[in-house]
């Protein structure tokens, strides 16, 4: 086997590989990209999912896993040609589904670079600038250009390589400062010039280059460097140079020496502490900051409350929220507004909590940085953690210091960094709520939400104002508002879109809106550069810290059929049961990836959901995708069936097949619970039927559609009723399910009858009846004849209607049904229309007696309205009024909308006839309220009846 010492790998620049001094071909481009990515994260295991995302982004091939296995095998043979088949070798090892690249400084330039930089920093901290510079120069010579060169095809890979570039840029700037101190500025200029080419817009690099050039006597080049970076910032980002660049420019102009930090008067010399500096470390404020009025007011109130002399500890405010929501921008802006109140200075530290335990800043390292910021020399910084904490507390005791801790991972990371002074303020940002810090340290917790539409509109407009010709991109208010909502009002997304429009001034807002409307490709509208600063990257930082179970649920939740999903639906989607799902949902909520709304449903930001859907498509197998959607659809089917059973419709519901394991259907226990369940799930149930019809798997669409009919009819959702049945009809016909098709045809006929399409209703009923006759389904035949009766009555064909009612009675009895009261009600109504009032009275009271025996109040309302109409014809007005009032109560108790309306309308008509105008007005108002509760204000024929009633009431009142 080849000795690992014989192999050298370069990734700080174009990828190159040597073995025994001979340069090797590392294979095709994607294979070289894989090697560079593994080497870039030397020593860290990388899972298969992450590798796929890094190489292909959101659009991997189906064979991605096999391709990576193939590439790994080929790379092992390149690096160690004598390696035995299926052996891991010295460089690329595998454990479970994770790959790890391991190499020492003699084999990998990045490891050598980091080792030398660490030595250089140590030398500098021990006041050995010459030695530090030599070590920095040796490290910097290892870089030959941008890492990864042109290998990255995904935002993730770009971010990995940009991270290596960032290490080089930081080292070059630090080396420049040491070179000036050592009096050898010219030696570091080649590395700084390379850093300036790599970090074209990185202000600290250009500031360092300017100062080093000036110190070496190259003042003209230093001034030209400033001019070039200033023009680049204005042209490409639309911003002016920041404070650091401006100060460097001023120093070059005046040829002033690089200033040391201003030293404050020394504390009590007996304390043994070194003199403090007055730190001013706040990052620059966002020049186009807008809005956040309510949040800023809360933060100002916190500062005002610090005047409470009873405080014995620093005021701590922790702002959490999802990635990209603007937590850091808000806190930094506020910090600048109150900085003057903290006369002992401001400290700032990015703790990189988004990188989890492996990548975030250790508390000990953070303490050292803060102590350096307070003026402590490296030689005076203690070694042990306890000593670091003690020194920090001693230096901050009694001081008025503002400390900003950005991107804190958890309470344990932040707690040691709290200053020892009740007059100090600590502002924290975090992806998760730091509950532990609130419990133990009295922190005030605030969650940052996306701004409201007016503030989001101001944010985007402020960033577009600098465009040379705003009219060219079409600043129509409606289009801007649509784009803002399609971005979910996320500040990061709006900022990126504005920057994109800045560099592409001909790109219209209409084009951007069209891109964003495609939910599956929405994140593609936010290109992420080498800095990886985009929504996808921001969300990935939170996602990668999730437990495997919560990460899986996050991916699956993208398949929710509505913006919100209940815990039961989520449990069914994941198939893990309620207990586990609640714990995983809580984890997602803490990570700000889901939010619980007032109804108890869990929602995700539109862009977060788009990111989850990308992961779902690329991570879950086709089998797993299908199984998850099937469980979700079965949850809705079985829950809807359970709710329908409670409503006691006029026929026994058609039971679906047993649900898959893991499905957790809801079981409403009362009539009210069933109605509330349907009301809460109406929109998602419609989507479930449509989805099942489109997918052609999961559930039988018509079975779900039929369970919803009763609710749609009683609560006036007639257009929804029709839409759902048409989805189901398409699916039933496509699958050749003749009986299912008949059930849908009969239901659709009811929806069309309510919408006055009588001829179509008759055609649909005839087709359904033929199927029921062919299959000997007596009860279904009876119910279809009841529907024929309703249509013929509406058409004024009362003799035909009576014939259908009589047939329905006979079929119902032959089927052995105990629910024939509706058929008898139909007979009585037709007899009333035909003038046979006494016969009608007999049949209608038979129907009422049967109904009262079983207690179905929705049928009772219909029957009592029919009795009242017949009593009017018999001249028994007072009895008719009593029946209508009972009908109103019966309909109200079950929410039977159409007969609730009809009872009130009939009562108003009757009270007008009896000159009880006050009672008529009250009944009219009730009828109007019922109709207004219906979808679209109710069917036209009901609206016409109400309009006629209003005219009668107005005429009677005028007389």
Secondary structure by P-SEA (a helix, b strand, c coil): ccccccbbbbccccbbbbccccccccccaaaaaaaaaaaaaccccccaaaaaaaacccccccaaaaaaaaaaaaaaaaaccccccccccccccccccbbbbbbcccccaaaaaaaaaaaaaaaaaacaaaaaaaaaaaaaaaccccccccccccaaaaaaaaaaaaaaaaaaaaaaaaaaaacccccaaaaaaaaaaaacccaaaaaaaaaaaaaacaaaaaaaaaaaaaaaaaacccccccaaaaaaaaaaaacccccccccccccccccccccccccccccccccccccaaaaaaaaaaaaaacccccccccbbbbbbbcccccaaaaaaaaaaacccccccbbbbbbccccccccccccaaaaaaaaaaaaccccccccccaaaaaaaaaaaacccbbbbbbccccccccccccccccccbbbbbbccccccccccccbbbbbbbccccaaaaaaaaaaaaccccccccccccaaaaaaaaaaacccaaaaaaaaaaaaacccccaaaaaaaaacccccccccccccccccaaaaaaaaaaaccaaaaaaaaaacccccccccaaaaaaaacccaaaaaaaaaaaaaacccccccccbbbccaaaaaaaaaaaaccccaaaaaaaaaaaaaaaaaaaaaaaaaacccccccccccccccbbbbbbccaaaaaaaaaacaaaaaaaaaaaaaacccccaaaaaaaaaaaaaaacaaaaaaaaaaaaaaaaaaacaaaaaaaaaaaaaaaaaaacaaaaaaaaaaaaaaaaaaacaaaaaaaaaaaaaaaaaaacaaaaaaaaaaaaaaaaaaaccccaaaaaaaaaaaaaaacaaaaaaaaaaaaaaaaaaccaaaaaaaaaaaaaaaaaaacaaaaaaaaaaaaaaaaaaacccaaaaaaaaaaaaaaaaacaaaaaaaaaaaaaaaaaaccccccaaaaaaaaaaaaaaaaaaac
